Amino acid sequence: MKKITFFAGLLFFLSVCAITESDVGPDIPGRVLRVRDGRIISFMQMIKEVKKADLVFVGEVHDDSGHHRAELNVMIAFHESATPVAVGLEMFRSDSQNVLNAWVKGKLATKDFLPAYFDNWQMPWSFYRKIFLYAREHEIPLLGLNIPDAISQKVAEGGFASLTKAERKQLPPGISCSVDETYMAIIKKVYADHRSQGREFVNFCEAQMVWDKTMAWHLVNYVKENPGKAVVVLAGVGHAWKRGIPEHVETGSKLTSRVILPLVPDQIDQKTVTLKDADYVLLDY
């Protein structure tokens, strides 16, 4: 991810300082499509069902504030049901885990946390602010799942084979451009929008797999080390849908997962979504 500029970061900092940290609270969403039978159920009925899984993926479009409200509500519902829970973040790299730990333990003020946030993520703090504050207020562990920007960029430009041994040690083995036809079509569509960068398609595809497989790898390791704790995973729709991180989690492990996605034009549609995409679709958020 590109780092945000100093002046833009300053503006975000000033805006967050104008808001108190005590106004964290949910706006409970309404209807949810349960994909397996096409029934419309309530948000809390969905929570009751997904709590049985080891991992619950909640997809987002990064600049949609409604999606972030829905993510916060999933976190709140898990916490208030006394379900031991952690939250996995696409938005933070695994090498920033110490910062996340310090934040959750209340050792960092917002002004001290923001530089690390902007170093990891380019979206405005206002989109994610309540999520991070709620985690800190209730001491919910936050997990950095992403990889260093330099590695993903190197794979996109030269393929997985271009990585050094030291770089490969930060990733799971066996990464290749191997996906089903539907997912391949999505990757090709994204690739077409980036052709001006001169990257070979197979390298572009391998970079996507590096993201998905590495985030899955971190999740599997965490659950193994913390049995009995569910993980709510917040990630972009392209990573959170079943063909992304969840598929790599369930391949080679006995962990179970459920996927909750928002409606997304031309990708997640109420009439065409199947169980190969998601388990639940949020219709109101």
C-alpha positions in Angstrom: 0.0 0.0 0.0 1.2 3.5 -0.8 1.9 5.6 2.3 -0.3 8.6 2.8 1.3 11.9 2.4 2.4 14.0 5.4 -0.2 16.8 4.7 -3.1 14.4 4.2 -2.1 12.5 7.3 -2.1 15.8 9.2 -5.6 16.6 8.1 -6.8 13.1 9.2 -5.1 13.6 12.5 -6.7 17.0 13.1 -10.1 15.6 12.2 -9.9 12.6 14.6 -8.8 14.9 17.4 -12.0 16.8 17.0 -14.0 13.7 17.9 -14.1 12.2 21.3 -13.2 8.5 21.7 -16.3 7.7 23.8 -18.8 7.7 20.9 -18.2 4.1 19.8 -21.6 2.3 19.3 -23.5 0.1 16.9 -26.2 0.7 14.4 -27.6 -2.8 14.1 -28.2 -3.8 10.5 -31.4 -5.4 9.3 -32.0 -8.0 6.7 -29.4 -10.7 5.8 -29.6 -13.2 3.0 -28.7 -16.7 4.1 -27.3 -18.1 0.9 -27.8 -21.8 1.4 -31.6 -21.6 1.4 -32.3 -18.1 0.1 -34.1 -17.1 3.3 -34.0 -13.5 4.7 -33.0 -13.7 8.3 -32.1 -11.2 11.0 -28.5 -10.0 11.8 -28.6 -11.6 15.2 -29.8 -14.9 13.8 -26.8 -14.8 11.4 -24.5 -14.2 14.4 -26.0 -17.1 16.3 -25.2 -19.4 13.3 -21.7 -18.1 12.5 -20.4 -18.3 16.1 -20.0 -22.0 15.6 -17.1 -21.4 13.1 -13.4 -21.0 13.9 -13.1 -18.1 11.5 -15.7 -15.5 10.3 -14.8 -13.4 7.3 -16.5 -10.1 6.9 -15.8 -8.5 3.5 -15.6 -4.8 2.7 -15.1 -2.3 0.0 -12.5 -0.2 1.7 -14.0 3.2 1.2 -17.6 2.2 2.1 -18.5 3.5 5.6 -21.6 1.2 5.7 -19.4 -1.8 5.4 -17.3 -0.7 8.3 -20.4 -0.2 10.4 -21.4 -3.8 9.6 -17.9 -5.0 10.6 -18.1 -3.2 13.9 -21.5 -4.7 14.6 -20.1 -8.2 14.1 -17.4 -7.5 16.5 -19.8 -6.1 19.1 -22.2 -9.1 18.7 -19.4 -11.6 19.3 -18.1 -9.7 22.3 -21.5 -9.2 23.9 -22.3 -12.8 23.5 -19.3 -13.6 25.7 -17.6 -15.5 22.8 -13.8 -15.3 23.0 -12.8 -13.5 19.9 -9.9 -11.9 18.1 -10.0 -9.7 15.0 -7.7 -10.3 12.0 -6.9 -7.3 9.8 -5.9 -7.1 6.2 -5.1 -3.5 7.1 -2.0 -4.3 9.1 1.1 -6.2 8.3 2.2 -9.0 10.5 5.5 -7.2 11.2 3.4 -4.4 13.0 2.0 -6.9 15.5 3.8 -5.2 18.4 2.1 -1.9 17.7 -1.3 -3.6 17.6 -0.6 -5.3 20.9 0.4 -2.0 22.5 -2.8 -0.4 21.2 -5.1 -3.1 22.6 -3.4 -2.9 26.0 -4.0 0.8 26.1 -0.3 1.7 25.9 -0.7 4.0 22.9 -2.8 7.1 22.6 -4.5 7.7 19.3 -2.0 10.3 18.3 0.8 7.8 18.8 -1.0 5.0 17.0 -1.8 7.0 13.9 1.7 7.0 12.3 1.7 3.2 12.4 -1.8 3.1 11.0 -0.9 5.3 8.0 2.3 3.3 7.5 0.2 0.2 7.1 -3.0 1.5 5.3 -3.9 4.3 3.0 -7.6 4.7 3.8 -8.8 7.5 6.1 -8.7 6.8 9.8 -12.3 7.9 10.1 -13.4 4.7 8.3 -11.8 2.4 10.8 -11.6 4.5 13.9 -14.6 2.9 15.8 -13.3 -0.6 15.0 -9.9 0.1 16.6 -11.4 2.0 19.5 -13.8 -0.8 20.3 -11.1 -3.4 20.2 -9.0 -1.3 22.6 -11.8 -0.5 25.0 -12.7 -4.2 25.3 -9.1 -5.6 25.0 -10.0 -7.6 21.9 -6.8 -8.9 20.3 -6.0 -7.5 16.8 -3.9 -9.6 14.4 -1.9 -8.1 11.5 -2.3 -10.5 8.6 -0.7 -8.7 5.6 2.8 -8.8 4.1 5.4 -6.1 3.6 4.6 -4.0 0.5 8.0 -4.7 -1.0 7.3 -8.4 -1.2 4.0 -8.1 -2.9 5.4 -5.5 -5.3 8.4 -7.7 -6.1 6.1 -10.7 -6.8 3.8 -8.6 -9.0 6.9 -7.5 -11.1 9.0 -10.6 -11.2 6.9 -13.5 -9.9 7.3 -15.6 -6.7 10.6 -17.0 -8.1 12.1 -13.6 -7.8 12.0 -13.6 -4.0 15.1 -14.3 -1.9 15.3 -17.1 0.6 14.9 -14.6 3.4 11.8 -13.1 1.8 10.3 -16.6 1.2 10.7 -17.4 4.9 8.0 -14.8 5.6 5.5 -16.6 3.4 3.9 -20.1 3.2 5.3 -22.5 0.6 3.7 -23.5 -2.7 2.4 -20.2 -4.0 1.3 -20.3 -7.6 -1.4 -18.8 -9.9 -3.9 -21.7 -9.4 -7.6 -20.6 -9.0 -11.0 -21.6 -10.3 -12.5 -20.1 -13.5 -14.6 -17.6 -11.7 -11.8 -16.2 -9.5 -9.5 -16.2 -12.6 -12.0 -14.0 -14.4 -12.0 -11.5 -11.5 -8.2 -11.4 -11.4 -8.1 -10.9 -15.2 -10.5 -8.0 -14.9 -8.4 -6.3 -12.2 -5.3 -7.0 -14.3 -6.8 -5.3 -17.3 -7.2 -2.1 -15.2 -3.5 -2.2 -14.4 -1.9 -3.2 -17.7 -0.2 0.2 -18.1 2.2 -0.9 -15.3 3.7 -3.5 -17.7 3.4 -6.5 -15.4 3.0 -10.1 -16.7 -0.4 -11.6 -15.8 1.0 -14.7 -14.1 3.1 -12.4 -11.8 0.1 -10.3 -11.1 -1.9 -13.4 -10.2 0.9 -14.8 -8.0 0.9 -11.5 -6.1 -2.8 -12.0 -5.3 -2.1 -15.5 -4.1 0.7 -14.3 -1.9 -1.8 -12.0 -0.2 -4.5 -14.7 0.2 -2.3 -17.6 1.2 -0.1 -15.6 3.6 -3.1 -14.1 5.4 -4.6 -17.6 5.6 -1.3 -19.0 6.9 -1.2 -16.4 9.7 -4.8 -17.2 10.7 -4.3 -20.9 10.8 -1.2 -20.4 13.0 -3.0 -18.1 15.4 -6.0 -20.5 15.9 -3.6 -23.4 16.5 -1.9 -21.3 19.2 -5.2 -20.0 20.7 -7.7 -22.9 20.7 -11.3 -22.0 21.5 -11.0 -18.5 20.3 -13.0 -17.4 17.2 -11.4 -14.9 14.8 -13.4 -12.3 13.0 -11.4 -11.4 9.8 -11.9 -8.0 8.2 -10.7 -7.9 4.6 -11.6 -6.6 1.2 -14.3 -8.5 -0.6 -11.7 -9.9 -3.1 -9.9 -11.5 -0.2 -12.8 -12.4 2.1 -15.0 -14.2 -0.3 -14.8 -18.0 -0.3 -12.4 -18.3 -3.2 -9.9 -16.0 -1.4 -8.5 -16.5 2.1 -11.1 -18.9 3.3 -10.3 -21.5 0.6 -6.6 -21.5 1.6 -7.6 -21.7 5.3 -9.6 -24.8 4.8 -7.1 -26.5 2.5 -4.8 -28.6 4.7 -6.5 -27.6 8.0 -9.5 -28.8 9.9 -10.7 -25.2 10.6 -14.2 -24.1 9.7 -15.1 -20.7 8.3 -18.1 -18.6 7.4 -18.2 -15.7 5.0 -20.3 -12.6 5.3 -20.2 -10.2 2.4 -22.0 -6.9 1.5 -23.8 -6.4 -1.7 -21.2 -5.2 -4.3 -22.3 -4.2 -7.8 -21.1 -6.6 -10.6 -19.6 -8.9 -8.0 -21.9 -9.8 -5.1 -25.5 -9.7 -6.2 -28.5 -11.0 -4.2 -29.9 -12.9 -7.2 -26.7 -14.6 -8.4 -24.6 -15.2 -5.3 -23.9 -18.8 -4.5 -22.3 -20.8 -1.7 -19.1 -20.7 -3.7 -19.0 -17.0 -2.9 -20.4 -16.5 0.6 -22.6 -17.9 3.3 -24.4 -14.7 4.1 -25.0 -11.4 2.3 -25.8 -8.2 4.2 -28.8 -6.5 2.6 -29.0 -3.6 5.1 -26.0 -2.0 6.8 
